[in-house]
Amino acid sequence: MASSGLVCETDAWKDLKAHVEDIKKTHLRELMSDAKRCQSMMVEFDGLLLDYSRQCATVDTFNKLNKLAEAAHLKEKINLMFNGERINSTESRSVLHVALRAPRGSVINSDGKNVVPDVWQVLDKIKDFSDRVRSGAWVGATGKALTNVIAIGIGGSFLGPLFVHTALQTDPEAAPLASGRKLHFLANVDPIDVARNITGLDPETTLVVVVSKTFTTAETMLNARTIREWISTALGPEAVAKHMVAVSTNLTLVEKFGIDPNNAFAFWDWVGGRYSVCSAVGVLPLSLQYGFAVVEKFLQGASSIDQHFHSAPFEKNLPVLLGLLSVWNVSFLGYPARAILPYSQALEKLAPHIQQVSMESNGKGVSIDGVPLPYEAGEIDFGEPGTNGQHSFYQLIHQGRVIPCDFIGVVKSQQPVYLKGELVSNHDELMSNFFAQPDALAYGKTPEQLLKENVPSNLITHKTFSGNRPSLSLLLPSLNAYNIGQLLAIYEHRVAVEGFVWGINSFDQWGVELGKSLATQVRKQLHASRKNAEPIEGFNFSTATLLTRYLE
Ligand code: F6P
């Protein structure tokens, strides 16, 4: 596909820019009174219901956004991704996380080679290994069953697996399968995180999974060395072979570290770190905790969305609709942030995971061709489960800044509770808020309404809610492994859609490099000063002063 210049130069972009004025004249109160419009903004797929009627948008807005998608060659770009083209051009890699959850026997090519058999070879190996650990066929060096797993990894080698683990923990299908087992995550290089992980843990019953795509990430490798020492001090150096396994694309470095390559679980360059939860990165620790069958269901949920994303027409395509709405909110309405608000405690780690998926992917300043962007790309993601967030930052969302919100609700709770004498179940209580908040944001409350309620005049402005604050609601039938997979894939593809429209490379992350290399310089200085009392050199006044104080 020929390069098409910046998307902001297209007529479709300019048309949307002009359309903003029309939309600003219309309040969501009016838009919501049009039932036909609202009906056209509800989409169902595979048990999920998306309602985006509370977006500051009309049917006309969507026609224009569709034209923008056309101008940005969205369909072609999605196809290039699924066809295994090297769309991550700055690293010359294809982007095939969809292959990680493709059904056995399907065909997805990278460089002319079907990668699905390789994927399933690793999945089969994980199933075999996790079955053996769970059944006690694989034991530790002293013959004890390995009931604790520490997954060491950071960024994409941590956040996705943590999100899924947290979501499954109370799932009535998955939880009993984890009985007697514990999954821990060690991410931060802060020694406090090591201490918190190993306090009360017995090396004899602990299996360590070192998860790193590159096997060079400073934090992960130092944590891996620290835990290796913890094991060999307690059980002798030979115990490492029984107690440490690895997940990586770099099997040479895994072996160099001292982990038997037979106990390494591979993945591939065409899996980006933040898109790797469906590779061995997530599948291994989660299978050890819940058994492979649960994780397979999770992969199937993600795969269902992949197929939908690849083939559904844009007007019914959940990730495409969500992605286009994000572009509309960020680039046209000027709302740079998004709140992710799941009304489920089980989804408490969704927002931290999506922060990386979205912000590391789309926080870019140049187009895929390296041209500085004359518009802002990327969005600021944050969130908390409801109703906790309501008692924290919702004040700002209701009366301060306008922040488009994703409300995520679940029909059937993982852990329903019905108290005698209560009018509604605890889950109904939670969900009452899920249904109420979007309307509070959309409609607000006018001074006229307040006057009718006899609110004292000095409080009218304080109690006025301007409304007209966009949100969308996504209702899941339940929260099991399958639905969690669906949710993950929806967010992953939404981010891709945004990046495709903005014309950026959502799959590289050069912005993380500078800080890393400056830290290397500091590390060298700290080492030299501590070992040989060498003076601090080569830093600006500010950093030198801080370093001096630190070393004192
Ligand atoms: O923060 C940069 C990054 O490269 C992320 O993209 C990645 O998820 C993380 O570090 C961990 O990398 P690795 O899996 O190679 O240890």
Residues whose N, C-alpha, C, O or C-beta is under 5 A from the ligand:
A	BS01	F6P	I154 G155 G156 S157 V211 S212 K213 T214 F215 T217 T220 G273 R274 Q509 V512
